[in-house]
Amino acid sequence: MKIVVCVRQGLDGELSPFDACAYEQALRVVGGEVTLLSMGPASVADFLLRLTRLGAKRAVLLQDKGFAGADTLATAYALSLAIRKIQPDLVLCGRQTLVGDTGQTPPMLAQLCGYSLITNAMQVEAADTLTCVTREEGIQTASYPAVCTVERTCSLRLPGLRSRPTEVETWDAAAIEADLSRCGLTGSPTRVLETHENEAGRRRCRYIEKAELSAVIEASLAKRRQTTEAETVIAPLATVWAVGEAVLPHAQRVGKHAELIECLSAEEIAERIEAERPDAVLWGCDPWSKRTAALVAARLGLGLCADCTGLDTDGETLYMIRPALSGSVIAKIKSLTRPAMATVRTEDAKQADILVAAGFGAAKEVDKVVAFTDKIGGELVATRRMVDEGVLPYDRQVGLTGRTVAPPVYIAVGVSGAVHHIVGMQRAGTVIAINPDPKAPIFDYADYGIVANVEEVF
């Protein structure tokens, strides 16, 4: 079986945990012949060269000045041409990169290549058919050729002592017969207008004693943190579609006429868009919405902005606000195509009113955190390190590489406050932090703080 693994070098020069898992899953396929595929500057060749020592038989780097500045659709276009040239049976990708954090490129790639698609796979079995256990939709099957996105569920092996790297092939635009008008910044239907440091979620912390904790939780459940997201815009767009009820309030805020659209197939929704041409189409942040929005965008050649935390408009243009670069910056983006499309972060209707996050500072006392969570009727979640260390399972992880939540009350126990965790919980109503270090960053994002060890509070 011929397998292509799409990888991207991170800002730290390393492989993202999602891409690492996709590579490991590929290497586990019996009889699989793995090719690594990436797009970037010439320096990425050394990155790919190191990765080939783990078992890939081939590595291809798409490198051309015409590819620079590509958004997700332009990236998917270039990758799709390389895929057509390689002709693999299976393409594996991480759920998302940590640079763009969108998760849009693999579905777009599947659409452009005409491949089957499965997203958010926790387990992958590549036999006569592709069979995956997905994060929220259970067992899914697909025929080959197929594209599959993988969650962060395994660790990438280390190279053997006698392993040797494989030569990296470099392909330019001519090698894949690319139309440069569809590549790079020129071919990108979205534009980043401005960026600034992410200050979202910062709060003024009031320190309390442990005896006050119960009263603060009770009072916090009775209110929700007020945000500017509830405000109406001065000059709304004429017609905005909401695909699914979860995003209808956002459509009503930025549109004079907000229409609820059924969750139909990508083909059916694309046909309606072509026929009726609304000003904007908004989607939720659940796996189906993200996947279908990307398929529609690729099908129609539309710009798509992912995981928006804010929307604004001047009556003509939809401005989409989202975190990027592992949540360290906030970007303001517009679409050059119409309708503008965006997936919007929405609240998880299934989540409990109280989420208790166990950080690594509480690893030795996790039983007490569990007991406390059960006592107050909450739901236990975790930081990435707690998952990496095997203390709690991946499906409980909150943050950039886990879930995004917005409960009325979020209690962070032993959580340091790293930005990749903050982006997953910054929209919580009331945040209560418990940490023995008074200088821990988590207190900058908390409404209430208790400076104490876990055993002192529970």
N, C-alpha and C positions, 0 to 999 in steps of 0.2 A: 504493500500500500504506500502510495506517495503522499507525504504529509508536508504541508507548509506551516510553519509557525511564524506569525507576524510579531515582531518585537520592536521596541523603541527604547533607545538609551535615555535614562532618566537624567534629571538635572544634576544628580550626584555621580553620574557616569556609570551607574549600575542598572541592572534589570529590575523592573517593577515586580512586586510580589505576584501580581496577576499574570504577567507575561512569564514569570518563572514557573508558575504552576502549569501554564499552557505548554511550555517546553517540556516539563517533566512528564505530563500526560502523553505527549507525543512520543517521548523516548520509551514509554512503557508499552506502546503498541507492538505486539509481536509481529515481526516481519515488516515493520514500518521503516521507510526511508525518509529521513527528516531533512528538510531544507529550511534554513532560517532566511527570513525576508524582512528587510528594513529599508527605511527611506531617511536620508539625512546627509550631512556634509561628509567629506572624505574621512574625517577623523573617526567616524562611526565604524570604519573597517576594522580598526583595532579591537573595538568592543565586540564585534561579531567574531573576530578571530579567536578571542578568548572563549567565547561560548561554544565554538565548534569542538573544543576539546572534550565537551561533555557527551558528544555522540552524534551530532548533526553531520551528515555526509556532504552537505553543500551549504553555502551561504551566499546570498545575493544582496547587494546594496544598491538601491536606486539613488543615484547621485547626479544632479544636474542643477544648474543655477535657476532653471525654469521651474523647479519644484519648490523653491524657497517660499515661505509665507503661506503655505497651503492650509486651508481649514479642513474640516473632516471630510467634506464631499470631494474636494480636490485631491486630498490624500487617498481616499478610497478609489478615485478614478485611476491614479497612477498605479496603486497596488493591484487593482483589478486587471490592468494590462499585463503586469508581471505574472499574475496568477494564470491568466489565459496562456501565457508563453510556457509556463512550467507545467500546467495541466495536472494539478494534484487531485487526489481523491478527497482529501480532507484538509481544511484550513482551520487551524486552532489559533485563537487569540485570547489574551487576557480580557476580563470583563471591561476594563478601562485602563488607560495609562494614568500616571500620576502627574503628567504635564498638563494635558488638556482636561482630564477627568470626565470626559463626556460619555464614553461607551457607544458612540455613534458610528465610528468607522466600520466595525465588523458587519453590522446589518446592511449598511450602505454597500459594502463590498459584496455581500451575498446578492443584493439586488442587481448590482451592475454585472456580476458574473453569471447570474441566473442559477445560483446554487441554493440548496436547501439551507435552512437556518435553525439553530437551537442556541438559545442564550442562557446565561447564568447557570452553567452546568456545575454541579458539585462532584459528580462522577461521570467518567467518560468510558464507554466501551465501544471500540471500533471493530466490529465483526462484519457479518454479512450486511447489516444495516447499522447506522449510528444510533446508539441507545445511550441516553443521558438521564441522570437524576438531577433535576433542576431545583433551584433554591426555593421557588414558590409555586411552581406548576407541576411538580411531581415528575413521573417518568415520561420522557419525550423521545420519539424516534424520528429518524429522517433518512432518506435515501441519499446515496452519493451521486455526484459530488456535493459536499456540504461545508458550511462554515459553522463553527461552534465557538462560543465564548465561554471562558472558564473562570469560576470563582477561585478565591485564594484558599485552597483546601489541602495543599501538599507542599513539601519543600523540594527545591531543586537539588539534585545530586551534586556531589563534588567531582571534579575531574580525577581520573585515575593517574597513578604515578607515571605510567608509561603512555598516557594519551598524547596524541599529537594534533595540532590544529590543522584545519582544512583551508585551502586557499579561498579567499573571498572574491567573488566576481562582482564587478562594478558595471552597472547598466545605466546609460544615460537615456534621455528622452527618445533619441533615435532608435535605440536598441529595443524599446518596447512600442515603437511607432505611436508615441503620444502626441495628441493635439495640444500644443502648448497654451492654447486659449482656454483649456480646461484644467490647467495645472497651476500650482503655486498660488501666489496672491492674485494674479490675473484671473484665474479660473475659480476663485473662492467667492461664493455668494454671500458670505458674512464678512463684516469688518469690525475690528476692535477700535472703538473711538477713543477710549481713554482707560487707564488703569491707575489704581492707587492701593496703598497698603490696606489690608483687610483689618478694619477696626470693628467689624460687625460682632455683636454679641458681648461687647465690653459693658460692664455694669459697675455700679458703685456698691461695693460690698459693705454690709453692716455685720459686724462680728457679734455673735450671741454666745450664751452659755449652753452647755448640753441640755440643761433642764428646760430650755425654751424650745427645743427642737419640735416636740409634738404640737405645741401651739402654733408654731410657724408653718408646719405642714398643713394643719387644719385650715388656717387662714388663707394659705396659698391656694388650696383647692377651691376656695370660694371666689377666686378672681383669676383673670388671665392678664398677662403682661400686655399692655397696649402698645401697638406698633403702628408705624406710618403706613403699613401695607393696607390697613383698613380705610385709608383716606381715598377719596375719589380724585381722579385726575381732572385738570382744568379743561383740556380739549381732547375728549375721547375719540377713538377711531369709529368709523361708521358701523362696521359689522365685524364681530369677533366670534369665532367658533370655539366652543369648549368640547373637546372629545372626552366625555365622561363627566360625571357630576362633580368629581373632586375639584376640578379646575373652573367650574362655572362661576364661583365668586370672583375669581381673577378676571375672567372674561367680562363680567358685569362691571368691574371697576374700570377697565380700560376701553370699553366699547359702549356706544349708544345702544346698539342692538346686540345682545349676546344670545347665541343660539346653541342649545345643547345638541351634540351630535352623537349618535349611537356608536358604540365600539364595534365597528364593522371591520372587514378585512382591509389591508393596505390598498388593494386594488380598488375596492368600492369607495373608500374615502378619497383616494386620489382622483377618481372619476368625478366625484361631487365637487371637489376643489376646482378642477378644470372647468366644470360647467358653471359654477356659481361665483367663483373668485372672491372670497371674503377678504377683508383687509389683513386678518391675522387668524392663525389657528393655534390654540393652546392645548397642550397635552399634560397628563399627569407624570409622576416620577416612578410609577410602578414598572416592572419589567415589560409588560405587554405594551404600555404606552411608549416607553423609550424605544422598544424594538420597532413598533409599527410606525412611529413618527420618522425614524431614520429610513425605513423602507419607502415611505411616501416621499420624503425629501429626495432620495436618490432617484426615485421613479420620475419625479417632476422637475428635478434639477433646482430645488429650492434650498434656501439657507435655513439652517436649523440651529438654534442655540439651546444648550443643555443645562438642566438643573438651575434654572433661574430662581433667584431669591427675591427679585424685585422687577417690576415692570413699570414703564412710564411711556407717555406719548405726547406729542405736540399736535395731535389731530391728523398728522400725515404719516409719521414714522413711529414704529414701535421700538422703544429702547429697552433692551434686555440686560439685566444686571445679574452677574453670576460670579462665584469664586473660581479662581484658577490657580495653577502652580501650587498644588497641594494645599489650597486654601489660603495661601499667604498674600494673595492680591485679589482685588475685586475689579472685574472688567465690565465696561459698558459697551454693548455690542448692538449693531443694527444689521438688518438684512437688506441686501441689494435687490432681492427678488420679492415678488408679491404673489401670494400672501406671505407675510413673515410668520415663521413657525418657531415655537419654543416649548420645551418641556419645563414644567414649573414644579418646584418642591411643594408638596402638599403634606398634610398631616396623615399619619397612618391611623385609620379608623379602628384598627384592631388593637392598638397599643393601650396599655393600662394608663390610668390617670397619674400614677406615680411610677417613675423609672428610677431604679437605684443602680448606679454605675460603679462597679468594682474595679478600681485601678490596681496597679501592681503593688502600690503601697499597702494594699489590704490583702495581698496574696496569702499571707500566713494566717489571716483571720477571716478567710472567706466564708467559713461556716457561720460565723457570727453575722456577717453581712447578709447571708441567705436567710437566716432566722429572722433578722430585723425586717427584711423585705417581705417575708411571709406574714409577719405580724401586722404590718401596715397595709397589706393587700396590694403590694406593688409588684413590679416585674423586674427581674434582675437582668442587667446588661453589663457589658464589659468594654475595657479599652483593648487596643490592639495587642499590647504586650501581654496582657492576661491570656489572650488567645494564643499568641506565639509561644508562650511558655507552657501551654497545655492545661492551664488552670480551669478555663471555661471554653465552651465550644464556639466556633466561628459564627454561628447564627445569632449569637448574642452581642456581637461586636458592633459598636457605634463609632462612626467617624468616616473619614474619607474612603477607607477601604472596607467599610461595613455599612451599617444602616444609618439613615438620617431620621431623626425623631424630633417631635415637638410636643411633649406631654405638658400638662399643667404644672407638674412638679418634677424636677430632675435633681436627684441627690447624688453627688459625686463623692465617693468614699475612697480615699487614697489615690485619687486621680491627680496627676501632675499638672495637666492643662496644656499639653502639646497641641499645636494648631490643627494637626490632622484629626484629633479627637473633637476639638471645639467646633469644627465645621459641621459635624454631625449632630450637635445638640444645641447650637447657639440660638435656635428659635423656641427653646423651651420657655414655658411661662415663668416659673420661679425656679431659680437654681440655688441649691444649697450645697456648699462644699465643706467637706470634712478632711482635714489634712494637718499633720503635725508641723509642717514647715510653713511659717507665716509668709514666706516669700514665694510660695508656690504660685505659678502663673494662673492656676485655676481660680484663685480668689479674684482675679481681674475680670472674670466672666461669671461671677456669682453675685446673687442678691444678698445672701446670708452666708456667713462663714463660721466654722467652729475649728479653732486651732487645737487639735487633740489627736491622739492615736485612736485606732478603731476600738481597742479594748477599753479605752476610757469613756467611750460614748455608748457602746452597745453592751 
